[in-house]
Amino acid sequence: MKLLIELKNIISKQLPKMPREYISRLIMDRNHESMLIVRNKGKVSRVIGGVVYRVFEANKFVEIAFLAITSLEQVKGYGTRLMNKLKAYLQTRKLKYMLTYADNNAIGYFKKQGFSTIPRMPKHLWLGYIKDYDSGTLMDCYLNPNIDYDNISRDLDNQKAVLLETVKRFYTLKKYNGIAFEGSDEASRKRKIEEIVDNETMFERIPGMVESGWSYTCLLYTSDAADERSSVDLGGRRIIKKKKK
């Protein structure tokens, strides 16, 4: 009970426009379930976030009512980990979809978690079962049974490594004037710009620069404009101010 009250306080603080009585009613409702992130420090346990949801077993979907992380622990990946743990748990119950009404501030977060603003779940399965919110955007997420949400970060890293190794096998090194690619290891693959004393010829060696109408004079104007904004006009020409007598 103590942990649920802490979760209620976090949700109330993160969703100030939501009535506290409504939040308390859903959290304490037997039809709703909660998953919490609890930090244990010694003998002290503190809730830093959680999600409140309702499961509709017959229709194979779950409605997310609230999801919040305390402000001191945001932008640390807790929201993503919480969502992945929830998805993995719902997979064990053979559920297929997650639905939620997201406000404008939460749409970006839910999109990153695989939710879409174009519902993919058949409308007849959820219409009339969940509460309609005028100020929210309906979003849903399909729970793919072939994805291990508990280890999705590890799997993505493995896929990335395999992709990079495959690309390296077919990658052909190219050399251009002024730019050199050396070595085969990752560190030496970075571009190395040759040190050319003559600045005027350095830019002329880049393919397409002269053909595009570029000249070394343009570079001088641009440099002046960057260093002395108050004395150079938009075209890069220096402005000579006459002193008042």
N, C-alpha and C positions, 0 to 999 in steps of 0.2 A: 504493500500500500504506500509506503514511504517513497519508493522509487517512482511509482505512478504519479504521485503528487509533485515530485521534482520534474518529471516530464511535462506535467500540466503547466507548471510555472514557466518552463522553457518555451513551450508552444505559445502561451499567452504573451510572452515578451516578444517573440519573433513575429507573431500575428496579432498586433495590437487592435486591429479592426474587428477581430473575431470575438464575439461575446464569451466571457470566461465561463458563464454557466453552461453554454453550449459545448465548450471544450471539455469541461468536467463531466458532462452527461455522456459524451461519446467515449471518453477514456474509461469511465466506470461502467459503461454498458456491457452486459454479458455477451452481446452479439458482436462486439468489437474486440480485436486483439491488438497487442502492442509488442513491438520489438525495440529494445533499448540498447544504447551504448553506455556501458558503465565502466568508469575508470576506478580501479582499486589502488589505493595508495596506503600501504600498511593495513590498518584495520578500518580505514575510512573508504567508503564507496560513494562515488558521486556520478550522477547521470549527466552526460554531456550531449545527449541527443536521443532521438527515437522516432518511430513511425507508428501511427495508429491506423488500422485498416479493418475492413469487414470482408469476410469470405462468403461467397455464394457458391457453395459446393455443387449444387445441381446444375448451375449455368457455367461452371468452370472458370469463374473470374473472381477477382478481388478488387474492392474499391479502397483506394488510399484516401483517408480522411485528412490526416495531418502528417507532416514530416518536417522536423526542425532540428537544427544543431545550435547549441549555445554560441553566442557571438564570439566568445573568446577562442573557440575551437574551429571556427569556420575557415574555409580555404586550406584545409589540411588533408583533404581526401576522406574525411569521415562520412560525408554524405554518400559518396560513391560506394564505399565499403558497406555501409548500411543497406543500400539498395541491392547490391550484389548478394548479400547474405539473405535478404528477404526473398529475392528471386530464387535462390538455391533452395530455400525452405519451401516455397510454394511449389517448386517442381516435385518435391517429395509427396505433395498432396494432389498431384496430377492436374493442377490448374493451368489454364492456357493463356489468360489475359490479365492485365492490370489496368485499371481505369482510375482517373483522377480528374478533378477540376482544378486547374492551375491558374493562379493570378498572373498578372503580367511580369512580376518580378521572379516567378518560379519557372516560367516556360523554358528559359535557356537551360536551367539545371535538368529538367525532365527530358529535354531533347538529347542532352549528353548521355542520359541513362537509357536511351533507346525508345523513348516515347515519341509519338507522332500526333500532330494536331489534326490529322485526317484519320478518324477512327477506322481501324481494320476489323474490329470485332463486329459481328452481325448485330444490327440495332435491336432486333427483337429479343436478344439475350439479356440486354441491360436496361432497355426502356421500361420505366416504371419501377425498377428495382433500386435505383440510386437517386439521391436528391439532386435536383437541377439547381445550379447556381447561375444567376444572371451575370455576375461580375467575373466569372471564371471561364476558362477555355477547356473544353473537354479534350483529354489526351489519353491515348492507350498505348500499351506495350505488349507485344507478343512474347510469351515465354518459350523460347526455342528449346525443345527437349534435347537437342544435340550439343548444347553449350553448357560447359561446366562453369557456372557463374562464380563458384567459390574460388576458382583458380583462373579466372578469365585474364587477369593481368599477366600471369606467367605464360599462358597460352599465346597471348598477343606478342609477347617478347620473343617467344620461340618462332612464331610465324615471321616476325620481322627479321630475325637472324637468318632463317632459311631463305627469305626473299633476297636479302643482301648478298648471301653467298651465291645464289643463282645469277644475280645481276653481274657479279664480279667475273663469272665464267665467260660471259658474252660481252664484257665491257672492253672496248678498244680505246687505248690512249691516243689522244690527238695533241699535236703541238702547233701552236700559233706564234707568230712573231710577238715577242714581248711577254709571253706567258709560257711557263714550262711546267709540265706534270712529271715528277720524278719518283722513282721507287715503286714498290708494290705494296708496302704496308700502309695502314690507314693514315698514319701521321704524315708520311711523305706524299700522299696523294693531294694534299692541299695545294692551292695555287701559289706559285712563287713568281713574283714580278721581278724581272731583271732590273738591276740598277743601271739606269741610263743617265749620264751626266747632262746631256743636251735635252732639256724639257720640251723644246719645240718639236724635235723629231720623235720623242717618245709617243705622243698622241697621234702623230701622223702614221706611225707604224701599225696602229690598230685598223684592221680592215673595215672600210666603209666610212671612216671619219672624214677623210678629204672629199670623198664623193658626195657626202651629205652637205658639203658647203662649210664644214668646220674650219676655223683658222685659229692660230695661236693667239691672235688679238682678242678673239671671243673669250678665251680663258682668262686673259688679263682683266677684261671688263667684269667677268663673273667674279673673279677674285676680289676686285675692288668693291663690288656690290656686297659681297659677304662680309668684308672687313670693315667697310665704312658706309653703313646704310644711310647715314644722314647726309652724306656728301655725294652719293651716286644715285642716279635716277633708275627707273625700272629697266631701261635698255642697257645699263652698265656704264653709261657715260658719266664722267666725273663732272660734278656741278661746282663751278667756281663762284663763290659768294663774294660780292664786293663789300668792302668795309665802309661803313658810314663815316663820313667826315665830321 
